[in-house]
Each structure stands twice: as structure tokens, then as C-alpha cells.
Amino acid sequence: MEQFRLGEMEQRFADMIWKEAPIASGELAKRCGEVFGWKRTTSYTMLKRLCERKLFANENGVVRVLMPKEEFQAAWGEQFINEVFDGSLPRFLAAFSRRKKMNEKEVEALKKMIEEME
């Protein structure tokens, strides 16, 4: 299991937690029943999986965030570039720009980011 890759329902569940945490685990299970149609056991199984991946913690019946969504997305992006592009950001950008042309604003933002890294 890859730590920073989530299936569709894991992602939707994680998004709910990121939005609502801290939240009582019982309330989270109730919300999952309303939103996803899950049984209580399904909610707790999914929560256990995401806690094992160190995204969230369920302590004393309260679910809290261990890894903020922005940090998770950055880690997932890094993992993706490492796996698919051998860790090469320039190769990723070259592949990305072949199919989607960046507008002037995006190019300027990218230039600014590169300048800040130097």
C-alpha cells in the first residue's frame, strides 16, 4: 500500500475529515452513513486504514489531523514524480506542457517559484 495514494472513497472520506476535524469518531461514522451510505463498521475500517498511514489519529474517540491536506498533496506529488519521472521535475513539466499549454500567468508563477528556490 502506498502511503500517499488514495482510492476514490478514501479520498472523499479523507476530505471529509480534513474539513471537519477535530470530530468525534461516532459523529464521523454517523456523517459517513448520511453522506456515503456506509455502515458504522465501514467508517471505522476506513478510518483505521488512514490512521495506519499516519494521515489522522483517533484518540479517545476524537479524530484529528496528523498530516494537513496541503502536505499530503505535496507528498503525493513528490511520490508520483519519483515513480513516473524518476524524480525529475523538468521531465514532468516537459510531459505536462506537451498536452496542456500554460498561460502567461502560470508561466510567470512558475518562474517566480524557480527564482525563490535559487
C-alpha positions as a printed Julia matrix, in Angstrom:
118×3 Matrix{Float64}:
   0.0    0.0     0.0
   1.38   3.36   -0.98
   1.11   5.95    1.77
   0.22   8.9    -0.45
  -2.13   7.27   -2.95
  -5.81   7.11   -2.05
  -8.68   5.39   -3.77
 -11.76   7.43   -4.67
 -13.7    6.68   -1.48
 -10.61   7.02    0.71
 -10.07  10.45   -0.83
 -13.68  11.52   -0.23
 -13.51  10.24    3.35
 -10.17  12.0     3.96
 -11.58  15.22    2.52
 -14.47  15.0     4.98
 -12.06  14.59    7.89
  -9.78  17.42    6.72
 -12.83  19.67    6.5
 -14.47  18.72    9.81
 -11.65  17.67   12.18
 -11.4   17.53   15.05
 -14.54  15.42   15.13
 -15.86  12.69   17.42
 -15.43   9.3    15.76
 -19.08   8.45   16.43
 -20.19  11.67   14.73
 -17.87  10.91   11.8
 -19.4    7.44   11.43
 -22.88   8.98   11.52
 -21.93  11.52    8.83
 -20.48   8.74    6.67
 -23.78   6.9     6.93
 -25.62  10.02    5.76
 -23.18  11.03    3.01
 -21.85   7.7     1.72
 -24.49   5.24    2.95
 -21.84   3.36    4.97
 -22.41   1.18    7.98
 -20.62   2.22   11.17
 -18.11  -0.65   10.77
 -17.18   0.53    7.28
 -16.42   4.01    8.6
 -14.21   2.66   11.37
 -12.4    0.3     8.98
 -11.66   3.17    6.59
 -10.58   5.4     9.47
  -8.24   2.69   10.78
  -6.6    2.42    7.34
  -5.98   6.16    7.12
  -4.7    6.28   10.69
  -2.23   3.48    9.88
  -0.97   5.66    7.03
  -0.38   8.47    9.56
  -2.87  10.89    7.99
  -5.17  11.01   11.0
  -5.31   9.87   14.61
  -8.3    8.54   16.54
  -7.52   9.17   20.19
 -10.1    8.86   22.94
 -12.87   8.88   20.36
 -11.75  12.1    18.69
 -10.36  12.12   15.15
  -7.69  14.7    14.48
  -5.45  15.53   11.55
  -1.81  14.42   11.65
  -0.96  15.46    8.09
  -2.68  18.55    6.64
  -4.22  18.17    3.18
  -1.68  20.51    1.57
   1.21  18.48    2.99
  -0.43  15.25    1.79
  -0.87  16.66   -1.72
   2.77  17.77   -1.84
   3.93  14.33   -0.7
   1.66  12.6    -3.22
   3.02  14.83   -6.0
   6.59  14.05   -4.99
   5.82  10.32   -4.87
   4.2   10.49   -8.32
   7.15  12.34   -9.87
   9.59   9.89   -8.28
   7.69   6.85   -9.55
   6.76   8.03  -13.02
   9.51  10.5   -13.95
  12.45   9.06  -11.96
  12.29  12.07   -9.64
  12.84  14.58  -12.44
  10.68  17.68  -12.13
  11.89  19.01  -15.52
  10.79  15.73  -17.21
   7.4   16.03  -15.51
   6.96  19.64  -16.63
   8.04  18.78  -20.19
   5.49  15.96  -20.35
   2.78  18.12  -18.77
   3.36  21.04  -21.11
   3.15  18.83  -24.22
  -0.55  18.26  -23.59
  -1.56  21.4   -21.74
  -0.1   24.74  -22.63
   0.45  27.04  -19.69
  -0.96  30.54  -19.87
   1.18  33.6   -19.21
   0.09  33.83  -15.58
   1.07  30.2   -14.93
   4.45  30.66  -16.62
   5.15  33.74  -14.5
   4.16  31.9   -11.32
   6.48  29.04  -12.26
   9.36  31.45  -12.95
   8.78  33.1    -9.58
   8.86  29.73   -7.8
  12.14  28.82   -9.51
  13.69  32.18   -8.56
  12.66  31.65   -4.92
  14.29  28.19   -4.91
  17.64  29.52   -6.15
